[in-house]
Amino acid sequence: MNKLFDLTGKVALVTGGSRGLGLEIAEGLAEAGASLMILARREQWLGPALEDLKQRGFRCEGSICDVSNPEAVQAMIARTLDSYGQIDILVNNAGVTWGAPAEEMPLEKWRMVIDINLTGAFLFSQAAGREMIRRKYGRIINIASIAGLVGSPPAGLHHITGYVAAKGGLIALTRELAAKWAQYNIRVNGIAPGFFPSRMTERVLQEEQSSLEAQIPMGRVGRKGELKGVAVFLASEASSYITGQTLVVDGGMTIV
């Protein structure tokens, strides 16, 4: 059974991997044996994450990267190949949001959210996918959200139109790439987290955690460590006959 989840000898590239859920996922992949390339928007987050991972004995490199820039994306794929010789696992986790009612959403903010959350995932999947197709092996995990499955409550205090659209698009992209690339032994799956403590959800949880938890059958938001096992499962041979799926990790929030 342990061999099913063993990632020894695999190389994982994780965008948005320097903090929060992305760092947790990177940590889980490393604990399962994978070597890491983690990417971040800011050095202030990347440096401490790399130092911590390396101190724990994990093989890890990292870089600053704008995931919406095609040239930067290709450079990161090239750097990963130069460092490790292969890319086995891609986790598209980089994401941002912008709060504004749809009728007031500035176009440049809409484009920013779509460019980073959706176009960035496409660009990395495209660039890594070429290498995976060549090697006839790959595992892509797109970090979506329950926001891509259901709309926001009408009376909710927060408006995330661009984020909802991007995450819904990411779920659809997951299915399409899975269908087209299965013939190359590339599996593409997604994870749709519910509410977890993070920098992105900090304000929402400060204002609405009690009301949100009242809507969750398990009665609480997610805890640290509850996503890493899901990511390792989708990256490993334990999920060898699963592709095109988005696993919802939300304590049951979207089933009621």
Residue pairs with C-beta under 8 A, 6 or more apart in sequence:
3 237
4 236
4 237
4 238
5 32
5 232
5 233
5 236
5 237
5 238
6 32
6 33
6 236
6 237
7 29
7 32
7 33
7 34
7 89
7 232
7 235
7 236
8 32
8 33
8 34
9 33
10 29
10 33
10 34
10 35
10 88
10 89
10 235
11 34
11 35
11 36
11 37
11 80
11 84
11 85
11 86
11 87
11 88
11 89
12 26
12 29
12 30
12 34
12 35
12 36
12 37
12 88
12 89
12 90
12 91
12 235
13 36
13 37
13 38
13 39
13 76
13 77
13 80
13 87
13 89
13 90
13 91
13 124
13 128
14 22
14 25
14 26
14 29
14 36
14 37
14 38
14 39
14 91
14 93
15 22
15 39
15 65
15 67
15 91
15 92
15 93
15 94
15 120
15 121
15 124
16 22
16 39
16 40
16 41
16 67
16 93
16 94
16 95
16 143
17 23
17 25
17 26
17 36
17 38
17 39
17 40
17 49
17 62
17 91
17 93
18 38
18 39
18 40
18 42
18 45
18 46
18 48
18 49
18 50
18 62
19 40
19 45
19 49
19 199
20 198
20 199
20 200
21 93
21 143
21 193
21 196
21 198
21 227
22 38
22 91
22 93
22 94
22 143
23 38
23 49
24 224
24 225
24 227
24 228
25 91
25 93
25 141
25 143
25 227
25 228
25 231
26 36
26 38
26 49
26 53
26 60
26 91
27 53
27 58
27 228
28 227
28 228
28 229
28 231
28 232
29 36
29 89
29 91
29 228
29 231
29 232
29 235
30 36
30 53
30 56
30 58
30 59
30 60
31 58
31 228
31 232
32 232
32 235
32 236
34 88
34 89
34 235
35 58
35 59
35 60
35 84
36 53
36 58
36 59
36 60
36 61
36 62
37 60
37 61
37 62
37 63
37 76
37 79
37 80
37 83
37 84
38 46
38 49
38 50
38 53
38 60
38 61
38 62
39 46
39 62
39 63
39 64
39 65
39 67
39 76
39 94
40 46
40 49
40 62
40 63
40 64
40 65
41 64
41 65
41 66
41 94
42 64
43 64
46 62
46 63
46 64
49 62
50 60
50 61
50 62
53 60
54 60
61 79
61 83
63 76
63 79
65 72
65 73
65 75
65 76
66 72
67 73
67 94
67 116
67 120
67 121
67 123
67 124
68 115
68 116
68 119
68 120
68 123
70 123
73 120
73 123
73 124
73 127
74 127
76 124
77 87
77 124
77 127
77 128
77 131
80 87
81 87
81 131
86 131
86 135
87 128
87 131
87 132
87 138
88 137
88 138
88 139
89 138
89 139
89 140
89 141
89 235
90 124
90 125
90 128
90 132
90 138
90 139
90 140
90 141
91 140
91 141
91 143
91 231
91 235
92 120
92 121
92 124
92 125
92 140
92 141
92 142
92 143
92 170
93 143
94 116
94 117
94 120
94 121
95 116
95 117
95 143
95 163
95 166
95 200
96 112
96 113
96 116
96 117
96 200
97 113
97 160
97 162
97 163
97 200
98 105
98 109
98 110
98 112
98 113
98 160
98 162
98 163
99 158
99 159
99 160
100 106
100 109
100 159
100 161
101 159
101 161
102 159
102 161
105 159
105 161
105 162
109 162
110 161
110 162
112 162
113 162
113 163
113 165
113 166
114 162
114 165
114 166
114 169
117 163
117 166
117 167
117 170
118 166
118 169
118 170
118 173
121 142
121 170
121 173
122 173
125 140
125 142
125 173
125 177
125 188
128 138
128 140
129 138
129 140
129 177
129 181
129 186
131 138
132 138
132 140
132 181
132 184
132 186
133 181
133 184
133 186
136 184
136 185
137 185
137 186
138 181
138 184
138 185
138 186
138 187
139 186
139 187
139 234
139 235
140 177
140 186
140 187
140 188
140 189
141 188
141 189
141 190
141 191
141 231
141 234
141 235
142 170
142 171
142 173
142 174
142 188
142 189
142 190
142 191
142 246
143 190
143 191
143 193
144 167
144 170
144 171
144 174
144 190
144 191
144 192
144 246
145 163
145 167
145 192
145 193
146 192
146 193
146 194
146 248
146 250
146 253
146 254
147 160
147 163
147 164
147 167
147 168
148 164
148 166
148 167
148 168
148 169
148 170
148 171
148 192
148 246
149 168
149 171
149 192
149 246
149 248
149 254
150 254
151 164
152 158
152 159
152 160
152 164
156 208
157 204
157 207
157 208
158 203
158 204
167 192
170 190
171 190
171 192
171 246
174 188
174 189
174 190
174 244
174 245
174 246
175 244
177 186
177 188
178 187
178 188
178 189
178 243
178 244
178 245
179 244
181 188
182 243
182 244
187 234
187 239
187 240
187 242
187 243
188 243
188 244
189 234
189 239
189 242
189 243
189 244
189 245
189 246
189 247
190 245
190 246
190 247
191 227
191 230
191 231
191 234
191 246
191 247
191 249
192 246
192 247
192 248
192 249
192 250
193 222
193 227
193 249
193 250
194 216
194 221
194 222
194 248
194 249
194 250
194 251
194 253
194 254
195 201
195 204
195 205
195 209
195 212
195 216
195 221
195 222
195 250
195 253
196 221
196 222
196 223
196 226
196 227
197 205
197 221
197 222
197 224
204 212
205 212
205 221
209 221
212 221
212 253
213 219
213 220
213 221
215 253
215 256
216 250
216 251
216 252
216 253
217 251
217 252
217 253
217 255
217 256
218 251
218 252
219 251
220 251
221 251
222 249
222 250
222 251
226 249
227 249
230 247
230 249
232 238
233 239
234 242
234 247
248 254
